[in-house]
Amino acid sequence: MTTILISIEAVMSLCTFIAYAHDKRQAKKGGWRIPEKTLLLLSFLFGAPGAIAAMYLLRHKTLKKKFTLTVPLFLIMQVALLVWLFVK
């Protein structure tokens, strides 16, 4: 079970990083953007590590309190879940 969750976390983190990178690229080009709700949903659905990596490596959404507060919270929740499953 934990191996599956770690795999899901890795895949979702990669997808989330790609989504943030695409949104950043579109922001620079003035193109179609990914809604903030979608980016946050991806972060919540086990993509928080990828979101945090994208936020700081790409400097995207780092000035938005909605992101700087919720994405780390999602990461803490996801790590807590994995730790709980490993200990269990």
Buried (B, 14 or more C-beta within 10 A) or exposed (E): EEEEBBEEBBEBBBBBBBBBBBBBEEEEEEEEBBEEEEBBEBBBBBBBBBBBBBBEEBEBBEEBEEBEEBBBEBBEEBEEBBEEEEEE
